Amino acid sequence: MGHGSSMEATKTIHLRLNGTIEKVKFNSHCTSKDIYDQLARVAGLNTNGKTTLFLKDEDGVVVTISPSMPTNDESTPYDIYTDDRRSQEDDNFQAMISQVTDQFNRAFKVEELKTELSGRLSALERRIEHEGLKSVDVEKCKKDISEIKDQIYEAQKTFTDYSRIRGICDDHKISLKRDIPKYPKYTLSQETIDYLKQPTFDMWHWEPNEMLSLLEHMYHQLGLVQHFNMNPITLKRWLLCVQENYRNNPFHNFRHCFCVAQMMYGIIHLCKLWELMTPEDLGILITACVCHDLDHPGYNNTYQINARTELAIRYNDISPLENHHCAVAFQILSNPECNIFSNVDVEMYKRVRSNITMLILATDMARHGEIMESFNNKVDDFDFENKDHLDALKMVLIKCCDISNEVRPMEVSEPWLDCLLEEYFNQSDREKMEGLPVAPFMDRDKVTKPTAQIGFIKFVLLPMFETAARLFPQIDTVMVEPLRQARDHYEELKMMDDQEKKEKKNSRALKN
């Protein structure tokens, strides 16, 4: 998607099987799964998921099975290897059975629990209302009520709430769960290397380990490994630890982290920022993107503040999530085996830490107006030697990347909208249950895709990207124009929705 026109119609690779050379042809528009299944059939393997198939070239390097994989000839065939995962999957299956059994056992007790907790809740509320308790007792009772409501919420839920499974805490050192990097060295084709630089990049076709390799490639290609004197193994460990500390939310997950970092990488190449910024600046931009949503619980700042969560209390209601992302990022870096900046001097580390913190905090949309006003005042007389000007630009760039999905082709961006709405609806459902205010744009009973996007594109995305295009005119064609097309698309959908509602209303009126 976005690069298909540059790919050949058919590709041919050669495999070594039982001492003979087999030729395999596939259409370059096939998915990675289609190619994988075709190779498994050629090798005579059962594709029931019990056995993993992978390829190695003549140097023993693992080759990614994808439409963009490098072709070869009979003199340099790929060798096929397999990895039996049966015992591991059996253990996983048994664990799943145990978990399901436990959930059924708890489910049968829900009604009994709800009755008991509702009784306790009513008793406490009556006590507060009628007995005129002292202020200390009142606060204690309120806390008890809040805890009971949480238990009722847990009993009624039908979905997994990851923010309750793992408590939010950012005051401890984070260690890597996997001792050494588990993902192999992937061979990236020149086509993939070039495609990675494009804002149209489709991240949906890449597995997590492949995204790790692509991020690693960015650091090497931009010269950041050399500039910061990074140990390549430490870079691998750091990326793994970052991946482990993104939760499995519908939207704010590791794929979103990769998406934002890849867009920044694309902007760096589109605008040739290496000619205008130092390698230190580029490293700060990419690293801030990678870390910008670490340990996101799936509930936004408004929820944190209204629900008076631990994070909101810790950070005095000031950008609680963004402060938490920063804290987790530097806890990871506080671990020597994951500290990619361990070899820089003290002054550089201070600058790196200060700038990464500044950029992650800038992703709080509550600060959008303030940041854009500052940049607007500088953009027409911009000075790349002025630190204040450069800081304003870097904050706008990470904001652009963070909410850049609509810049991508519709087939790439629309699944992201589905993920975002799912996360919004989870939050609004919880807010309704807890008696908290619900934002209309998050309410599943009020919002639609067109209504969710039209205003956001017109009043947030377009003005921001158009302002950036005043400094970098190439952004207008590559990014602003797709945003205008997305706006037109959703306005057309809204017109169709409105017409359908009107027809239904008229139809009901005629029946009456």
ChimeraX attribute file (.defattr): number of C-alpha atoms within 10 A of each C-alpha:
attribute: neighborCount
match mode: 1-to-1
recipient: residues
	/A:1	15
	/A:2	15
	/A:3	14
	/A:4	11
	/A:5	9
	/A:6	9
	/A:7	14
	/A:8	12
	/A:9	11
	/A:10	12
	/A:11	18
	/A:12	14
	/A:13	18
	/A:14	19
	/A:15	25
	/A:16	16
	/A:17	14
	/A:18	9
	/A:19	7
	/A:20	9
	/A:21	17
	/A:22	16
	/A:23	13
	/A:24	14
	/A:25	13
	/A:26	16
	/A:27	15
	/A:28	19
	/A:29	18
	/A:30	13
	/A:31	14
	/A:32	18
	/A:33	13
	/A:34	16
	/A:35	19
	/A:36	17
	/A:37	15
	/A:38	16
	/A:39	21
	/A:40	19
	/A:41	12
	/A:42	14
	/A:43	17
	/A:44	9
	/A:45	15
	/A:46	12
	/A:47	14
	/A:48	7
	/A:49	11
	/A:50	16
	/A:51	16
	/A:52	16
	/A:53	19
	/A:54	18
	/A:55	18
	/A:56	18
	/A:57	17
	/A:58	11
	/A:59	8
	/A:60	11
	/A:61	14
	/A:62	20
	/A:63	20
	/A:64	20
	/A:65	19
	/A:66	18
	/A:67	23
	/A:68	20
	/A:69	19
	/A:70	19
	/A:71	13
	/A:72	15
	/A:73	13
	/A:74	14
	/A:75	9
	/A:76	16
	/A:77	22
	/A:78	27
	/A:79	19
	/A:80	17
	/A:81	13
	/A:82	12
	/A:83	10
	/A:84	12
	/A:85	12
	/A:86	12
	/A:87	10
	/A:88	10
	/A:89	13
	/A:90	12
	/A:91	11
	/A:92	12
	/A:93	12
	/A:94	11
	/A:95	12
	/A:96	12
	/A:97	12
	/A:98	12
	/A:99	12
	/A:100	12
	/A:101	12
	/A:102	11
	/A:103	11
	/A:104	11
	/A:105	11
	/A:106	12
	/A:107	15
	/A:108	10
	/A:109	11
	/A:110	15
	/A:111	13
	/A:112	10
	/A:113	17
	/A:114	18
	/A:115	12
	/A:116	12
	/A:117	17
	/A:118	15
	/A:119	11
	/A:120	14
	/A:121	21
	/A:122	11
	/A:123	13
	/A:124	16
	/A:125	14
	/A:126	10
	/A:127	14
	/A:128	17
	/A:129	11
	/A:130	8
	/A:131	8
	/A:132	10
	/A:133	13
	/A:134	10
	/A:135	10
	/A:136	9
	/A:137	12
	/A:138	17
	/A:139	13
	/A:140	12
	/A:141	18
	/A:142	16
	/A:143	12
	/A:144	15
	/A:145	20
	/A:146	15
	/A:147	13
	/A:148	17
	/A:149	18
	/A:150	15
	/A:151	14
	/A:152	22
	/A:153	15
	/A:154	15
	/A:155	16
	/A:156	15
	/A:157	11
	/A:158	9
	/A:159	8
	/A:160	9
	/A:161	14
	/A:162	14
	/A:163	15
	/A:164	11
	/A:165	8
	/A:166	11
	/A:167	10
	/A:168	15
	/A:169	13
	/A:170	19
	/A:171	10
	/A:172	11
	/A:173	12
	/A:174	19
	/A:175	17
	/A:176	19
	/A:177	10
	/A:178	11
	/A:179	10
	/A:180	13
	/A:181	16
	/A:182	11
	/A:183	14
	/A:184	13
	/A:185	14
	/A:186	17
	/A:187	16
	/A:188	18
	/A:189	15
	/A:190	12
	/A:191	14
	/A:192	17
	/A:193	14
	/A:194	12
	/A:195	17
	/A:196	21
	/A:197	19
	/A:198	20
	/A:199	25
	/A:200	23
	/A:201	22
	/A:202	19
	/A:203	16
	/A:204	11
	/A:205	14
	/A:206	14
	/A:207	10
	/A:208	14
	/A:209	16
	/A:210	17
	/A:211	20
	/A:212	19
	/A:213	18
	/A:214	20
	/A:215	22
	/A:216	16
	/A:217	17
	/A:218	20
	/A:219	21
	/A:220	16
	/A:221	12
	/A:222	18
	/A:223	16
	/A:224	19
	/A:225	20
	/A:226	14
	/A:227	15
	/A:228	19
	/A:229	14
	/A:230	19
	/A:231	18
	/A:232	15
	/A:233	14
	/A:234	19
	/A:235	22
	/A:236	22
	/A:237	23
	/A:238	22
	/A:239	23
	/A:240	23
	/A:241	21
	/A:242	24
	/A:243	23
	/A:244	17
	/A:245	22
	/A:246	20
	/A:247	20
	/A:248	16
	/A:249	21
	/A:250	18
	/A:251	22
	/A:252	21
	/A:253	21
	/A:254	25
	/A:255	20
	/A:256	23
	/A:257	22
	/A:258	21
	/A:259	25
	/A:260	26
	/A:261	25
	/A:262	26
	/A:263	29
	/A:264	26
	/A:265	25
	/A:266	20
	/A:267	23
	/A:268	20
	/A:269	15
	/A:270	16
	/A:271	15
	/A:272	12
	/A:273	15
	/A:274	13
	/A:275	9
	/A:276	12
	/A:277	14
	/A:278	12
	/A:279	18
	/A:280	15
	/A:281	21
	/A:282	21
	/A:283	21
	/A:284	22
	/A:285	24
	/A:286	25
	/A:287	18
	/A:288	27
	/A:289	29
	/A:290	25
	/A:291	28
	/A:292	31
	/A:293	28
	/A:294	25
	/A:295	29
	/A:296	23
	/A:297	22
	/A:298	22
	/A:299	18
	/A:300	16
	/A:301	21
	/A:302	19
	/A:303	20
	/A:304	19
	/A:305	19
	/A:306	14
	/A:307	16
	/A:308	14
	/A:309	15
	/A:310	15
	/A:311	21
	/A:312	22
	/A:313	13
	/A:314	15
	/A:315	15
	/A:316	12
	/A:317	17
	/A:318	17
	/A:319	23
	/A:320	23
	/A:321	28
	/A:322	24
	/A:323	22
	/A:324	25
	/A:325	23
	/A:326	24
	/A:327	18
	/A:328	25
	/A:329	28
	/A:330	18
	/A:331	18
	/A:332	23
	/A:333	21
	/A:334	18
	/A:335	16
	/A:336	13
	/A:337	20
	/A:338	25
	/A:339	19
	/A:340	25
	/A:341	21
	/A:342	19
	/A:343	13
	/A:344	15
	/A:345	10
	/A:346	10
	/A:347	8
	/A:348	14
	/A:349	15
	/A:350	11
	/A:351	14
	/A:352	21
	/A:353	16
	/A:354	12
	/A:355	19
	/A:356	25
	/A:357	22
	/A:358	17
	/A:359	26
	/A:360	27
	/A:361	23
	/A:362	23
	/A:363	25
	/A:364	18
	/A:365	14
	/A:366	13
	/A:367	12
	/A:368	16
	/A:369	10
	/A:370	11
	/A:371	18
	/A:372	19
	/A:373	11
	/A:374	15
	/A:375	23
	/A:376	17
	/A:377	12
	/A:378	16
	/A:379	17
	/A:380	11
	/A:381	10
	/A:382	15
	/A:383	12
	/A:384	13
	/A:385	10
	/A:386	9
	/A:387	10
	/A:388	14
	/A:389	18
	/A:390	19
	/A:391	17
	/A:392	21
	/A:393	23
	/A:394	21
	/A:395	23
	/A:396	24
	/A:397	21
	/A:398	24
	/A:399	26
	/A:400	22
	/A:401	22
	/A:402	20
	/A:403	16
	/A:404	20
	/A:405	23
	/A:406	23
	/A:407	25
	/A:408	23
	/A:409	19
	/A:410	17
	/A:411	11
	/A:412	19
	/A:413	17
	/A:414	16
	/A:415	14
	/A:416	18
	/A:417	17
	/A:418	14
	/A:419	15
	/A:420	18
	/A:421	22
	/A:422	17
	/A:423	19
	/A:424	22
	/A:425	18
	/A:426	19
	/A:427	20
	/A:428	24
	/A:429	17
	/A:430	17
	/A:431	18
	/A:432	12
	/A:433	14
	/A:434	15
	/A:435	11
	/A:436	15
	/A:437	13
	/A:438	16
	/A:439	14
	/A:440	12
	/A:441	18
	/A:442	21
	/A:443	19
	/A:444	15
	/A:445	10
	/A:446	11
	/A:447	15
	/A:448	15
	/A:449	15
	/A:450	17
	/A:451	15
	/A:452	17
	/A:453	19
	/A:454	18
	/A:455	14
	/A:456	12
	/A:457	19
	/A:458	14
	/A:459	10
	/A:460	16
	/A:461	22
	/A:462	19
	/A:463	14
	/A:464	21
	/A:465	23
	/A:466	17
	/A:467	21
	/A:468	23
	/A:469	18
	/A:470	14
	/A:471	16
	/A:472	15
	/A:473	13
	/A:474	15
	/A:475	19
	/A:476	17
	/A:477	10
	/A:478	18
	/A:479	21
	/A:480	23
	/A:481	16
	/A:482	19
	/A:483	23
	/A:484	16
	/A:485	15
	/A:486	22
	/A:487	21
	/A:488	14
	/A:489	14
	/A:490	19
	/A:491	17
	/A:492	13
	/A:493	15
	/A:494	17
	/A:495	12
	/A:496	12
	/A:497	14
	/A:498	12
	/A:499	12
	/A:500	12
	/A:501	12
	/A:502	12
	/A:503	12
	/A:504	12
	/A:505	11
	/A:506	12
	/A:507	11
	/A:508	10
	/A:509	9
	/A:510	8
	/A:511	6
	/A:512	6
